[in-house]
Amino acid sequence: MTSEEFEYGLQQTDKVIIPVGSIEAHGPHLPLATDLYTIYELCKHAVKEIKVLLAPPLCYGLCRSTHGLPGTISIKGETLKQLILDILSEFYQFGLKKFIVLSGHAGGTHLCYLVDACEEFVREHKEAKCFVASICDLLKEAFLELKITPSDSHAGEWETSLMLYLKPCLVKGEGFEDYPKFPRHWIVSNKKDYWNSGIWGNPTLASTEKGQLLVQRFIYALKSVLETF
């Protein structure tokens, strides 16, 4: 998009989607940037049907559970929050008032910092509205439809299915079923001792067909969100 095309876009909508990914271990079968690829590709499909601007994605996020696994590159929560605040401020100066922050990474701490940034922004900019959600939030009903086990959350059935449909050339094998074994409520620094695969679910159940259905359901869910705006 050129500067002129951006200016034309401002005449069509006051909404912008800001995709947020992460760079972290996703087992031996999925790339480190899986969370980036899934959310950005889903949004690119969605904006073909929805009148809304799509910002370039933010590649890095806060990765707590996979910290220390090879390839995980995490940023601090405060850094993530400030990046989002800066991006929102820059778009706001051009007249955009409605912000949809969508994260391909569903880590709880990561999402809390996204929410905190948007909370602060709407307090300071009374005309602004923000919607913050993870990819899992928008696909919750689709997971039930496909009978995906609730414990499947990372590099497992649904995420591998999305990659098989959106970026099949980047899927290397089918992976294997695995789950982390973190001690409940304890904060441990040696994450690899409790989860060294980067898989949280069963990727062997994944399929291209499931990925296609998930894309369709994502677009439907996003349309519903934007109608409420």
Number of C-alpha atoms within 10 A of each C-alpha: 7 7 8 9 9 12 12 11 17 17 9 11 15 18 23 23 20 23 26 26 25 27 23 29 28 27 23 17 18 26 20 20 20 27 28 24 23 25 24 26 16 20 23 13 16 20 16 10 11 13 16 21 20 17 15 11 18 18 16 21 30 28 24 18 22 24 18 18 19 15 15 23 18 19 16 14 19 13 13 21 21 14 15 22 18 13 13 23 15 12 17 18 9 12 14 20 21 22 23 23 20 26 29 25 28 21 18 12 14 23 22 14 21 25 19 16 21 24 15 12 19 14 11 10 12 9 11 17 18 19 15 18 17 21 18 18 14 19 21 16 15 20 19 11 11 12 9 19 14 10 11 20 19 25 31 30 26 28 27 32 26 27 26 23 20 19 16 14 9 13 18 13 11 20 22 18 17 20 19 18 11 15 9 6 6 7 9 12 11 12 18 18 11 14 18 18 21 25 27 21 25 25 26 15 17 22 18 16 12 21 21 17 16 26 22 15 18 25 22 15 17 18 16 11 13 15 7 6 12
